[in-house]
Amino acid sequence: MALVTGGADGVGLATALRFRKAGIAVAIADIDQGKAQARVDEGAADFAVRCDVSEEASVKAAIAALDERFGRLDAVVNNAGVGSAHKPTLEQEAAEFTRVLEVHLRGTFLMSRETIPLMLRSGGGAIVNISSIAGVVGLPRRNAYGAAKAGISQMTKSMACEFASRGIRVNAVAPGFIATALVTRLRDEGFVDFSRLFSRTPMGRLGEPAEIAEVIHFLCSPAASFVTGAVLSVDGGWSAFGDAGPAYDAQTPE
Ligand SMILES: NC(=O)c1ccc[n+]([C@@H]2O[C@H](COP(=O)([O-])OP(=O)(O)OC[C@H]3O[C@@H](n4cnc5c(N)ncnc54)[C@H](O)[C@@H]3O)[C@@H](O)[C@H]2O)c1
């Protein structure tokens, strides 16, 4: 069975649906208990538990509830996340910086630490962490978010090396801009201009949550049995492009 944090919406919800499609039981752990339970009621997941991944006691309680219900765990997707405020650095507040790091980086650490014993007891497993293009290149004003995502990519590698011989694979996915509420919010608040974004993206569009879910499912599956410590870009070519000007201009016309 699989656990998806932040599974009540966006990429996490698409991932829960992908596991269900593969016949895998799935639990979602989300800070929004009402929305998470609604997902179970509508058939997107088997079990919902309220959890703030940044809080140690909340993570421990969620994993205890999961253990009691299923008694085993085969895959964990550390997906829960929040955006950051896009303020100029000189206006950024320490509390907000800390909160972003806590949800993403501390949350991924806590959830991994608490679930690994259960996966070891289950005979092994797979962790997939959600990084971002923001952890690969510099996105101005997004200090905390970029630092958290870069930290997640690095922690992915260190945990992968630590647990490889014990049957737990640890990988990360680094999405580009994906069509979820998080990105809609950025657009509505004026932080992302879609036409500029599309011209910067070789594939010229947003990714769909299901396209990220597909890769997460692959990394959790036996098809990825020799893959560990990888940070896989799923970004329509965004991180590959380093030329000046629009990515479209650099393409060979038909
Ligand atoms: N959407 C993108 O373009 C994009 C790009 C790169 C990476 N990501 C990453 O993908 C992940 C999912 O993003 P999304 O776009 O689907 O976001 P979303 O806002 O659509 O969904 C996030 C979910 O996480 C939950 N959540 C928030 N804080 C939490 C906490 N402290 N504990 C538990 N649950 C919490 C929310 O309730 C929500 O259900 C995040 O880690 C995000 O940083 C998203």
The ligand as an SDF file (V2000), in Angstrom:
LIG
                    3D

 44 48  0  0  0  0  0  0  0  0999 V2000
    2.3720   22.8400   -9.1800 N   0  0  0  0  0  0  0  0  0  0  0  0
    3.6230   23.0290   -9.5940 C   0  0  0  0  0  0  0  0  0  0  0  0
    3.8810   23.6910  -10.6150 O   0  0  0  0  0  0  0  0  0  0  0  0
    4.7680   22.3940   -8.8650 C   0  0  0  0  0  0  0  0  0  0  0  0
    6.0340   22.4390   -9.4490 C   0  0  0  0  0  0  0  0  0  0  0  0
    7.1020   21.8530   -8.8100 C   0  0  0  0  0  0  0  0  0  0  0  0
    6.9080   21.2300   -7.5890 C   0  0  0  0  0  0  0  0  0  0  0  0
    5.6840   21.2090   -7.0310 N   0  0  0  0  0  0  0  0  0  0  0  0
    5.5240   20.5420   -5.7490 C   0  0  0  0  0  0  0  0  0  0  0  0
    4.5490   19.5250   -5.8680 O   0  0  0  0  0  0  0  0  0  0  0  0
    3.9340   19.3300   -4.5920 C   0  0  0  0  0  0  0  0  0  0  0  0
    2.4230   19.4120   -4.7380 C   0  0  0  0  0  0  0  0  0  0  0  0
    2.0940   20.6890   -5.2400 O   0  0  0  0  0  0  0  0  0  0  0  0
    0.6610   21.0080   -5.8840 P   0  0  0  0  0  0  0  0  0  0  0  0
    0.9140   21.9780   -6.9650 O   0  0  0  0  0  0  0  0  0  0  0  0
   -0.0680   19.7570   -6.1530 O   0  0  0  0  0  0  0  0  0  0  0  0
    0.0240   21.8180   -4.6500 O   0  0  0  0  0  0  0  0  0  0  0  0
   -1.5170   21.9560   -4.1870 P   0  0  0  0  0  0  0  0  0  0  0  0
   -1.5760   23.2590   -3.4550 O   0  0  0  0  0  0  0  0  0  0  0  0
   -2.4430   21.7240   -5.3260 O   0  0  0  0  0  0  0  0  0  0  0  0
   -1.6890   20.7370   -3.1470 O   0  0  0  0  0  0  0  0  0  0  0  0
   -0.8860   20.6790   -1.9930 C   0  0  0  0  0  0  0  0  0  0  0  0
   -1.5370   19.7830   -0.9580 C   0  0  0  0  0  0  0  0  0  0  0  0
   -0.6510   19.7410    0.1760 O   0  0  0  0  0  0  0  0  0  0  0  0
   -1.4400   19.9450    1.3580 C   0  0  0  0  0  0  0  0  0  0  0  0
   -0.5790   20.5390    2.4090 N   0  0  0  0  0  0  0  0  0  0  0  0
   -0.0970   21.7940    2.4780 C   0  0  0  0  0  0  0  0  0  0  0  0
    0.6350   21.9400    3.5880 N   0  0  0  0  0  0  0  0  0  0  0  0
    0.6250   20.7600    4.2320 C   0  0  0  0  0  0  0  0  0  0  0  0
    1.1860   20.2920    5.4440 C   0  0  0  0  0  0  0  0  0  0  0  0
    1.9230   21.0900    6.2230 N   0  0  0  0  0  0  0  0  0  0  0  0
    0.9850   18.9900    5.7980 N   0  0  0  0  0  0  0  0  0  0  0  0
    0.2290   18.1750    5.0230 C   0  0  0  0  0  0  0  0  0  0  0  0
   -0.3580   18.5660    3.8800 N   0  0  0  0  0  0  0  0  0  0  0  0
   -0.1580   19.8440    3.4800 C   0  0  0  0  0  0  0  0  0  0  0  0
   -2.5710   20.8730    0.9240 C   0  0  0  0  0  0  0  0  0  0  0  0
   -3.6730   20.8200    1.8090 O   0  0  0  0  0  0  0  0  0  0  0  0
   -2.8950   20.3040   -0.4680 C   0  0  0  0  0  0  0  0  0  0  0  0
   -3.8420   19.2600   -0.4100 O   0  0  0  0  0  0  0  0  0  0  0  0
    4.5190   20.3940   -3.6700 C   0  0  0  0  0  0  0  0  0  0  0  0
    5.5900   19.8400   -2.9420 O   0  0  0  0  0  0  0  0  0  0  0  0
    5.0290   21.4470   -4.6360 C   0  0  0  0  0  0  0  0  0  0  0  0
    6.0610   22.2360   -4.0730 O   0  0  0  0  0  0  0  0  0  0  0  0
    4.5860   21.7650   -7.6330 C   0  0  0  0  0  0  0  0  0  0  0  0
  1  2  1  0
  2  3  2  0
  2  4  1  0
  4  5  1  0
  4 44  2  0
  5  6  2  0
  6  7  1  0
  7  8  2  0
  8  9  1  0
  8 44  1  0
  9 10  1  0
  9 42  1  0
 10 11  1  0
 11 12  1  0
 11 40  1  0
 12 13  1  0
 13 14  1  0
 14 15  2  0
 14 16  1  0
 14 17  1  0
 17 18  1  0
 18 19  2  0
 18 20  1  0
 18 21  1  0
 21 22  1  0
 22 23  1  0
 23 24  1  0
 23 38  1  0
 24 25  1  0
 25 26  1  0
 25 36  1  0
 26 27  1  0
 26 35  1  0
 27 28  2  0
 28 29  1  0
 29 30  1  0
 29 35  2  0
 30 31  1  0
 30 32  2  0
 32 33  1  0
 33 34  2  0
 34 35  1  0
 36 37  1  0
 36 38  1  0
 38 39  1  0
 40 41  1  0
 40 42  1  0
 42 43  1  0
M  CHG  2   8   1  16  -1
M  END
$$$$
